[in-house]
Amino acid sequence: MDVILSVPIISYFGGPMLNSWSGSMNLLFFYMTWTTLVLSHSPLKIELVGTLAVRIVFWLVPSLFFLLFDTLVPSLAEPIKLYGSASLPRRNAASQFRRIALAIFNLAFTTVVQAGISFGATTVLRHPLFKTSTRLPLPWQILKHIWMLYTAREVLTYYIHRYILHSHGRLAKLHNAYAHARKKASPYSLMVYTDHPLPLLLNRTVPVYLPAMIIQPHLLTYFLFTILTTLEEMLSMSSYSIVPGVVMGGIARRTAAHYASGGRGNFGALGLLDWAGGTSVGKDVIQDVHEEAEKHQVKERGQKTMSDTGNMVQEGIDGLKRTRKSRKRSSDS
């Protein structure tokens, strides 16, 4: 528990966005805490406990909250679901407890697999898989590695999902039986980890962990990447129509369409390879960008019109004031 509470990663990455004094204090506090953590725990323990903590905080807890909301107040949840009532979880306690148990088992299973891979790689390489030093990564290094990790993840997710999990093999049948058990219905956030363990490893763990093993970034960069991808998976599987942002909202719509169509398309995480490969179902990522751009243009035109109208009203008021002043001067003279 002390490891989880000792990773204030948000203060490190959010520090520069605050004022200089507050940002400097946050960075100093983070550096002292991180140094203490590195010197008092093994790199493998920090990696595994930190990753597990990220999954619990950014996926499991929000997913259980959304599940309760969808189940207890479906009349409020249905209007903000992309496919209405078809997106709501079954109101069957036994069925939901089985799904929750499967999700928790899969979370533990993927953590154990990651532990085995990380321990084996550390033994072979004779050094930790990720850079776990007291020296913090530079911002440009973080951005470069995050971009490389996201690119590799998109490629792996698309091709694994399309050619392995939606083919005619044994893994595809398991994926269809578990992940697509709700026919013609969009998912909810808990279903991120309710696939069969083997397809789950290929679909969720390999695209995130394999690129990180090859690039071997700083452990803090890996934590940040894990936070971003976990949040993305949790929100994209929620099927909520109110997911904010052109990118995240588009990912949620395409994920819901993938499940509702029975897996006919939308195999990638971000949608770029689906657009390039012609496997998009519904609106593709380019259409989302165009629509968002048009919304901004309409908004800007509306703001300009309101501004021009306000200026005209203000000029009219100023003109009336000048007329009254001139009349008053004429009457005084």
DAKA-V697674 format. One record per run of one state. SS is the DSSP state (alpha for helix, beta for strand, coil for the rest). FROM is the first residue (numbers start at 1). LEN is the number of residues. If there is no record, write none. Layout:
# DAKA-V697674
SS;FROM;LEN  SS;FROM;LEN
This chain:
# DAKA-V697674
coil;1;1  alpha;2;4  coil;6;3  alpha;9;7  coil;16;4  alpha;20;21  coil;41;2  alpha;43;30  coil;73;1  alpha;74;7  beta;81;1  coil;82;2  alpha;84;4  coil;88;5  alpha;93;33  coil;126;5  beta;131;1  coil;132;7  alpha;139;25  coil;164;6  alpha;170;9  coil;179;10  alpha;189;5  coil;194;3  alpha;197;19  coil;216;2  beta;218;1  alpha;219;18  coil;237;3  beta;240;1  coil;241;5  alpha;246;15  coil;261;11  alpha;272;6  coil;278;7  alpha;285;48  coil;333;1
